[in-house]
Amino acid sequence: ARFAGAVRRGTILKNSNLSWHAIAFLFWGGMDAFYICLYVFRSTERGAIPFWTDFKDALSNMQVWGGGLELIVWLGLILQLSLIATCGLFLMRCRLAVYLAMVQIPFRIFFIVPSISIILLLPMLASSISNSVWIGLMLTSEAGKGWCLLWPWRKRG
């Protein structure tokens, strides 16, 4: 209760070197770090080499299916690698992270990689989540991130 009151009054930010802007960068960097750690953990848990095995398997599947869908696999890999980049950039509080994160948003929606990565843990808690709930959570996650990152620059005019 004491901490919550300090946050409401803004004394936490006044007494530290962290601004809301810095907290947002740390939060989104942390969410990307959480996603990367979760991805690596789940890959190694099933005996795969993170990123490489999934890329190789997806590329071979696309070649079997045909139709030039290999582009989708490459875009997925680029998204995964760019998440590593935005994680580092956000944690270093680099403004370039905002631009890269904004470019990622449509790809995150397409590949179902929510910016609020803890959403990926929901199947462990509730196994029968409907598709409409997933879509709502994804869109809310991405809209929230977009608003959070653009709001400080919009206010500056």
Order of alpha helices (4+ residues) and beta strands (2+ residues): alpha-alpha-alpha-alpha-alpha-alpha-alpha-alpha
